[in-house]
């Protein structure tokens, strides 16, 4: 399960833009005005996950993996027979 979380988060991060900065909800693009020849910025509403979301998912995968390594031992109950 931990490996699945780590791999799927890496694949999702790469597929959505692999931003090495913070998560963005808008992306700016430069457009060229055909009449004047000047460039101007245009904002596009798009979700681009940042490195902090990738780190958070890898940390949760590591915690899940670490929790899977913990073994709980059952306490054996001793019964005494009195005669």
N, C-alpha and C positions, 0 to 999 in steps of 0.2 A: 504494500500500500504506500509506503514511504517513497519507494522508487517511482511508483506511478505518479505521485504528486510532484516529485522533483522533475521528472521528464516532461509531464504535461504542462507544468508551469513554464519550463524553458521553451517548449514548443510554442505555447501561447504568447509568451513574451516576444519571441522572434517573429511570429506571424503577424503580430499587431504593430510592429515597428521597431522593436529592440532599442528603445530609448535608454541611453546610459545615464540620463539625468533623472529628474523627478517626473512623476506622472503628469501628463498634460491632458487637458480636455479640449483645447483648441490648438490648431496648428496654423501658423502664418505662412502664406505663399506670396511670392512677388509676381505681380501681373504687369504686363506692358500695355500702356495706353496706345492704341494704334494711331490716334490723331496727333498727340503731342510727343510720343516716344518716351514718355516718363514712366518709370516703374513705381508701383504703389503696392502696399501690403494689403492682402485680403485674408481675413480669418475664416478658417473652416472648423466647424464643430466636429471633432473626432477624438476618440479616446486612444491615447498612446500610453501603455503601461511603462512605468519607470523601473529603475533598478531596485527601488525599495520594495516594490511588490514581488519581484523575483526573489529578493533576499528574505522577505517575510515567508514566502511559500517554502523556500529551502530550509529555513529555520524550523518551520512547523514539520517538515518532512524529517528533519534530524531529530526533533523531539519525539515524533512518532516512532522512529527507528530505535531511539534510545529506550523508549518505554517498552518496546517489544523485547528488549534484551533482559528486562528485569524479570526474574523468576521468583515467584512466591512459593514458599515452602509451607506445606500444611503441617499443622501441629498434630502430632499423634497423641491421641488420648489414651491414657493408661487406665485400665480398670483394675481395681483390686477386689479380689474375692475374699470376703471374710467368712470364716467358718466357725 
